[in-house]
Amino acid sequence: MDKKAIPSKNTLHERNRHRDRYDFNALVKTCPELKPFVAVNKFGDDSIDFANPNAVKTLNKALLQHFYHIDFWDIPDGYLCPPIPGRADYLHYAADLLASTNEQQIPTGKKIKVLDIGVGANCIYPIIGTKEYGWTFVGSEIDEIAVRAAKNIVEVNSSLKNAITIRLQTVKSDIFKNIINKEEHFDLTICNPPFHASAEEAMAGSQRKVRNLGSKNYVKPVLNFGGQHHELWTTGGEIAFISKMITESKIYSNQCFWFTTIVSKSESLPAIYAMLDRAAAVDVRTNNMVTGNKITRIVGWTFLNAQQQKEWRKS
């Protein structure tokens, strides 16, 4: 992985549990609530209507219950209900990134601490990361309703209680400030930033998505995956958000090993690389994630030199 050439992939990560087609019989057996949404599609396969937000939400419940043994999962109406396979991919590639500076061994267990910027009401990244690798998580969020929902998921599931902490970001313009405590250290930070630059751009993207799913109601689409405005768009789009993230990451250069973010648009990469050069990042890594027809990128950077990385591993 390097910042000059991004390798092309056409499958989910090899450790992703969701590489195969959904086994709806098994999912319904685990989560009977899914059954009313399952029907045979035009190709003769069991499926759900992915344009129906209730069907998508119930599928997520079933996947989390079946693969990750989550007893309870729910989100408020209108909040982001992310596709789980893609979220899992990010964490598996992030695990590979940690392994790349750990003698190719993926570090596991509670001593590995991860910060999820914008955890959302869904709490998906901490759930998967805790279940797959045993990591502990701090999730930050600017939305008080989302914070309450994520905390509720953690509290109700006993396996998550001592592994995930949710913190409210009280200064909405800040990213790491007010979240990372003075003596706190993180092996990894992750973020799936809002990538649209305006409400109009977000609506146009939603219309394209719903049209591609075959819905005729794409002028005023019902968002199948939901999302509050701060989850979908921000002034200046993803470049502005990631620029702020890079600037703040420099402040915490000795408290975090790897900073990472998803980059949705390939045309954003040159500006992001230029910002990382100006910030004097020691190492920058990029990798592609391919989910269906969508390609996104993970960009990771560290300010630690080889000796500092060695000392971090020892500690």
N, C-alpha and C positions, 0 to 999 in steps of 0.2 A: 504494500500500500504506500503510495506517495502522492504528493500534491500535483505532480505533473501529468501522470497518466492514470486514469481510473479504469480498472478492469471491468469488463462487462459480464454480468451474471444473468441467467434467465430462470433461476430457481431460488426457492427459499434456502436459508442456511441449512447445512447438513444436520445440525442438531435441532432444528425447528420441528416441534411435534406436529405441525400442521402442514407438512409438505404434501401429504396425500389428500385426496378429496374427502370432504366431510362424510363420515359414516353416520347418517341420520338415524339409522336404527339404534346404534349404540348411544347416540346423544339423547334420543327420546327415552331410551331405557333409563339413562342416568337422570334426565330432567324431563318428566312427562309433560311439563308446561309447554314444551316446544312442539308437541305433536300437532296441535291445531294449525300451526304455521307451515307444516311440511306438506308438499304436494309434488306431483310429478310434473316436471317442466316440459317444454317443447322438444327437448332432446331425449325424453324418456327417462330422465334421472330424478331421483328425489332431490328437492331443493326447497328454498324459501323465497319469498318475494323480497329481494334486497332493497326494493324501493319503499318497503313498509318499515317504519322505525320501530314498531313494536316487535316485529319479527326479528329484526337485527338485534335488538336489545335482549330478546329471549335466547337467541342463538349464542350471544356472548355469555349469558348466564350458564347455558348448557356446556359451553367450552370450558369455562372456568371451573365448573363443578366436575366435569369429566376428566380433564387433563391435569388440573391443579388442585383438586379437592377443596375448593372454596364452597363452604356451605351456604353463605349468604353474599349476594352482590346485587346492588340496586343503585340507580342514579336518579336525580330529579329530572322531570320532564324538560326537554330542550337542552340538556347538557351533553357534551361530547361522548359518544358511544363508539369508541375506536375499533377498527378491525384488529382482532387479536393476533393473527399470524404476522402482520407487519410489525406490531409492537414487540413480539417475541424475537423477531429477526434482529432488531436494534440491539437487544440485550445480548444475543449470542455473538454478534460482531463486536460489541463492547467487551465481552469476555475474552475474545481473541486478542483485542487490543491490550488488555491487561496481561494476557499470557505472553505477548510479544516482548515485554520488558520484565518477564518473570521466568526466564529459561524455558519458554514455550509451555509452561504449566499454568492452567487456568486457576487463579486463586479462589478458593471457595471458603464458605463459613462466615460466621458473624463478625469476625475481625475485619472483613472487607466492607467498607462503608461507602454508600453511594448517595449522591444528592440528585433528586429529580426536580428540575425546575419546571413548574407548571404541572403539578401532579394531576390536577383535575379531580372532578367528583368521582371519576371511574377508578382511580388508583391502580391502573393496569400495570404500569412498569414495575412498581414495587412488589405487586403480587407475583408477577412472573419471575422477577429477579430473586425474590426470597425463596420461591418454590424450586427454581431450577438450580440455583447456586448457593443458597443459604446466606446470601448477603443481607446486611442490614441497610435500611433506607431512611433518609429524611426526604419528605416531599414538601415542596413549597408551593403556595397558591395565593393569588391576590383576591380570590372570590370567597367570601365568607360562607356562602351556601355550599360551594364545592368543598371547602374545608370540613364543614360539618358532615357532609355525605361521605367523604373519604375516611374521616375519623370513625364514622359509624361502621363502615366496612371492616376496618381494622379491629374495632372493639368486639364486633359480633363473631368474628372468626378467630378462635383462640390461637390458631397456628401463626397468626400475623401480629398478635398483640405486642410481643416483645421485640419484634423485628422492624416495625415501621412506625415512624413518627411524622406527624403532619404539622407543618408550621404555616401560619398566616403571614404573608408578606404585606406589611402595613404601608409600605411606600411603593406604590404601583410602578413607579419609574425605575426602581432598583431591581437587580437580579440576584446577585450574591450578597450584597450588603443587607444587613438586618436579618440574614438567614444563617450565614456561617458564623459561628461563635469564635471568640478570640483564640481559644486554644484547641479548636476543633480541626480535624483533618479528614479529608475524603480521598479515597483511592480513585474515584471516578465521579464525574458529574454528567448528567444526561439532560437533553432538552429537545422537545419537539415544538419549535416556536410557531406562532401564527405566521403564515407566509404571505397572505394577501395584504395589499397596501391600503385597501379601503373596503367599505361595506359593499360598494358597487362591484368591485372586483371579486369579492367573496361570493356575492349572489350569482355573478356570471359563471364562476366555477361550479357552484351548486347546480345551476341550470344545465351545464354540460354533463355533470355526473348523472343527474336524474334522467336526462335525455338518453344517455348511453345505457341506462338500465331499462329503457323501453317505456318509461312513463310518459303519458301524453300531457301531464300536468307539470311541464317544466318551466312555464313562465313564472308561476308562483310555487316553487317546489317545496314539498315537505322534506326536510333534511333527514335522510334515512339514518345518518350517523350523528345528527344533532350538532350542537356546538353553540356556545355563547359567543358574542362578538369578539371578546378578548381571546377566545380560543381559535378564532378563524382569521382575524385581521388585526393589524397594528399600523399606525402611521409610519410610512416609510417601508413597510413590508419586512421580509425576513432579513434583508441586508441591514436595515436600521437596528433591528432587534439584536442580531448577532454581533454587530459593531459594538453595541452597548455591552454585550456579554464578554467580548474580547477585552474591552477596556477594563471592565471590573475584574476579569480573571487575572489580570496582571497584579492586582492588589493582593490576590490570594494565591500567588504563584508558588509559595512554599507550603500552602495548606492543602493543596489539591494536586494529585499526581497527573491525572488525565482529565482535561475538559473536553466534552464532546457535544455536538449538536447535529440535528438533522438539517440538511439543506435541500429544500424541495426543488428549487430551480437551478439548472446547470449554469445559467447565465449569471447567477449570483456568485459563483466560485471565484472568478478573478478578483473581485473586490474583497472577498473574505480572505483570500490568500495575501493580498496586499496589506490588509489590516494586521494579519498575523505576523507578517514580516516586520511591519513597523513596531509591533508590540514585542519583537525579539523572542518569539516562540522558538524553543530549541529544536523541537521536532513536530512536524505536522503530518498527519496521516489522513487519507481519504479512501472510502470504500463505497461501492454501489450496493444498494438493496433493491431487489426487484420483486414486486408483489403484483401479480397479474400483469396488467399493461402499464403499471406505474413504476417509474424509476426514481428513487430518491438517493441521497448521498449522506453518509456520516462523515463529518470532519472532526478530527480529534487533534488536540495540541497539548504540549507540556512545556513548562519553563524549566524543568529540572534537567541538569546536565547528567552525564553518565555517573559521576561520583555521587551526586545527590540521589539519583535513582537507586544506586546500590545501597546507600544508607537507609533509604525509605524501605526497601525490601527487608533489610535486617530488623528494622523497628516494627 
